[in-house]
Amino acid sequence: MQLSLLTQLRQQNPVVLNISNFVTVQDVANGLNAIGASPIMSEEVAEAEALVQMSGAVALNLGAFTQQQLTQIRQTGKLANQYHKPLIVDPVAIGAVAYRRTIATQLLQDFQVDIIRGNAGEIAALADVTWQAKGIDAGAGDGDLVAIAQAAAQKQHCVVILSGPIDVITDGQRVVQIQNGTPLFQLHVGSGDMLSSIVAAFAAVSAGDYFTAAQTACLVFASAGERVAAQLSQERPGTFAAQLIDELHLITTEAVVQIARYTVRKDE
């Protein structure tokens, strides 16, 4: 785990270009800003090339889009490849909505993604594994989550983050599992989208080591949420959301080290 990336992120203040879900755009922007990155949002394809060029990484969220916006998403993804910018995709609800799955499959053929972050239902869909997804929620299934994440990573030729009570991060072979976190993440709709863009911020300063960037981002984010939850005597989603932004700004590498719980394995 390379927690020095958090320090590098704050020193370099990378620009992260987001094609966002309108439901969570403010959460994403505030989360990125709090942790030390510089968010920029766009809904206009005409500015895509200029914004990709100035960015350190690109995050594409498929949570809410129109046909017109798909043109921008596709073009932005291709430009990220052209200009060698880390490309992160959040395939929201593709396990529950057939149309979204079709669109995501097409997009992933149009450009090469570097990191995909999703819940169990979304990642299972990418791995062609049967899973009872429910809307934006992970749903339920009997599969081995590590094997599912590895299969998706191998199929998409990228790093995969399967978010849940235990986050699974894999490049198809190596696997890191992060036990930190809190159930309060599930009560704040913007948490997953925020994490995806924060992963992009870490990727921007990782010198191309996206596996390390993904696991470090997940550990920092999960630790921040856990630290906030420890201060609350009841489940207060609104309070949690506000204090999560504060904690992302204040959290230190030393604080993460104190509570970090994760395992590392490499399949032979």
WOKA-V816151 format. One record per run of one state. SS is the DSSP state (@ for helix, = for strand, . for the rest). FROM is the first residue (numbers start at 1). LEN is the number of residues. If there is no record, write none. Layout:
ss->[SS,SS]
from->[FROM,FROM]
len->[LEN,LEN]
This chain:
ss->[.,@,.,=,.,@,.,=,.,@,.,=,.,@,.,=,.,@,.,=,@,.,=,.,=,.,@,.,=,.,=,.,=,.,@,.,@,.,@,.,@,.,@,.,=,.]
from->[1,4,13,15,20,25,36,38,42,45,55,57,62,67,83,86,91,98,111,115,120,127,132,135,137,141,145,157,159,164,167,171,174,179,183,188,191,205,210,231,237,251,253,260,262,267]
len->[3,9,2,5,5,11,2,4,3,10,2,5,5,16,3,5,7,13,4,5,7,5,3,2,4,4,12,2,5,3,4,3,5,4,5,3,14,5,21,6,14,2,7,2,5,2]
